[in-house]
Amino acid sequence: MSLLNSEISVKGKKSIVIYFSRADENYAVGYVTKGNTEIIAEYIRDITGAELFRVDRDVPYSKSYKECCDEALIEKNNNERPKLAKMLDSIEDYEVIYIGYPIYWGTMPMPLFTQLESLNWDGKIVKFFSTHEGSGLGSSEEDIIRICKGATILPGIDIRGSMVSTSKEKIENWIK
């Protein structure tokens, strides 16, 4: 059963961050060598000791921001599950799963759907985060609850991409 419950502690539990992040040309910041979501994933790793698993499309999105947006919209409109460069086969060894992503067209990028739908969520604790420039969490909370059946879903957090470099304390407070 999926519940939004903020009273469950994640301290000291074995964890992993499953995330999608994109560098190249990004909205509001220009070209970047590391995506905003990856920076947040690394903050979580540094704070909790979590392992990292990066979700990548088999064929990367365009380096152009506009072309990437166009590609992502087609995938979303067609409800596609793009092939991934590699799949995480199991989360059996983890108690806490952090899920991170930029908001693409109101929710997670479709490659993350590909990965998350392949996993068994029974008994897991899930915390999720998004990076964005005004979309907040979009409809991703509902998507996470729908996909992660059997997990306890804790409240998510959204971080403006332009604020990522000053968000470590906000992330620390969210993890506590």
N, C-alpha and C positions, 0 to 999 in steps of 0.2 A: 504494500500500500504506500503510495506517495503522500507525504505530509510536508507542509512547510512548517518547520519547527526550528526555532533558534536556540532552544535550551540544550541541545546535544553538543557535547564537547568533541572537538576533533584533535585536541592536544595529544601528542605522543602516538598517534595512530599512523600506521604505514599508509603513505599516500602517493598519488601520482597526479600530475597535471596533464590532461589531454587537451591539446590546443591547436587551433588553426591560426596562423599569422601570415601576413603578407608584407613584404618590403616593397621596394621599387617606388613608383609614384603614388603617394597617398594624399587623400583629401586634407587640405588645410596646412600640410607640413611639407609638401614637395617630395623629392626623392629621399628615401631613407634606406639604410642598409640592414636595419632590423625593424620588424614590425612592432607596433605598439602592444599587441597582445603577447608577443614573445617576451617583451620587457616585463610585463606583469607576471607572466608565467615564471620567469627567472626570479622575480621578487618573492613569489610564493615558495619556490624551491629554496631560496636563501633563508626564508623565515621558518619553514617547516621541515626541510630536508627531503621534500617530495622528489620523486623521479619525474622526468619530463618525457612526454611523447608528443612529437609534433606531427600533425596530420597534414599531408601534402597531396595535392592532386597528382596523378600520374603525368598529366600534361599541365604544367603551371598556367595560371591565369596570365593574361597579358601584363607586361610591365607598365603599360599606359593605364592610368586610373579610369578614364572613360571606357576604354575597351574592356577592362576587367569588369566594370559595372555592367556593361552590356552582356558579357559572357555569363556573369552571375545571375542576371535577370532571366536569361533564357533557361538556365538550369532550374531556377526557382519556378518559373511559369510551367515548365515541363515536369516538375517534381522529380528531377533526375537525381540519381545517386552516382556521381562520377567515380571512376576508378581511382584508387589511391596508389601513391608510390610504394607504400608499405602499410600493412594493417597491424594493429595491436590485436593479438588473438584472444587475449584474456585479461581480465582485471581481478582474477581470483585471489591473487596475493596481496591485494590492497583493501584497506578498510574505507579510506576516504578518497574520492575521486573529484578533483577540481576540473572543471570544463571551461575553457576559455576561447573566445572568438570575437572578431569584429562583427558588427551588425551589417549584414548585407540584405538590403531590401526588406527590412523589418524583422529579421531573425538571423539565425546562424547561417554561415555559408554551407551550401549543400554537401561539400566533402565531409563536414563534421557529421551530418546526418548519416552518410555512408558508414563512418566509423562507429558512431554511437549505437546505431541500430543493430550492429553485429555482436554486441556484448551482452553478457548476463548481469543484470543489475541487482539481483536478489541480495538483500542484506547490506547493500553498500550505502554509504553516506555521500551525498553529492552536494558540492558547492560550485556555483557557476559565476562567471564574470564576463562582461562584454566591454569592448572598447568601441567608441563611437564619436560622432561630432554633433550629437543632438537627438539621437534615436533612443537613448536609454537602453533598456533591455529589449525593446520591441516586443514581439510575441514569443521570444525565445524561452521565457519561463514556462509558458504553456507547452511548448515543444519539448523541453527537458522533462517536464512531468509526464508527458505522453510517452516519450521514448524510454525513460529510465524506470520502467515498471518494476516494482519490488524494492526500490531504493527509498531511503529517507532523503527528501530534498530540503536542504537548508536555504535560507534566503540568499539570493544572488546580489551582485553589486555591479554597477556600471561605472566606467571611468572614461571621461572625455579623452580622446586621443591626444589632444593638445595639452592635457594635464598629466599625462603618464609619468613624466620625469619628476613630478612632485607628489606622487600618489602613494609612495611606500608606506607612510604612516596610516593612510586610509586603508590600505590592504592589511596591514598588521592588525588594526582594530577590527576589521571584518573577520579575519581568521579567528580572533579570540572569541 
